């Protein structure tokens, strides 16, 4: 008859490990995030709206503060004159997020899919390269969306590039709507954080 001591010893080790993990502070076991911008608290923000009017289109976007202080990016998307985009761009200075996995946004949307848009020091024909990845929204509800840096695709004026994204040199963060669906849009943004 074989001894059951090895099996009992393994069970004791697993129980001890579980007890150790349970005793760790939540901050050590939870995912790590760091708030970069809280729009309900920050009052001085350099930002601009860039619409397809730069190419002759007729889309119109605007940004203002909501009652809670968050940013409200809203307007109307038009496909006339080969248009079809509106974007909100926020000057970040330079963020070094090389040690992080991506960005997390707390947003209240309209059910449309927006793109997170980042720029770095990368240039193509002396213009900034745009790095984008989409995120969904739920109409009328606050949600937290995450965009890993690994999902970002480089482009310049709508043309795909193979430029590598450098998270250590982020100069601008924003959102762009270019889903080819004409009509009103509204996206409220409360905060932007980095996550690991």
Buried (B, 14 or more C-beta within 10 A) or exposed (E): EEEEEEEEEEEEEEEEEEEEEEEEEEEEEEEEBEEBBBBEEEEEEEBEBBBBBEEEBBBBBEBEEBEEEBBBBBBBBBBEEEBBBBBBBBEBEEBEBEEBBBBBBBBBBBEBEBBBBBBBEBEBEEEBBBBBBBBEBEEEEEEEBBBEBEBBBBBBEEEEBEBEBBBEBBBBBBBBBBBEEBEEBBBBBBBBBBBE
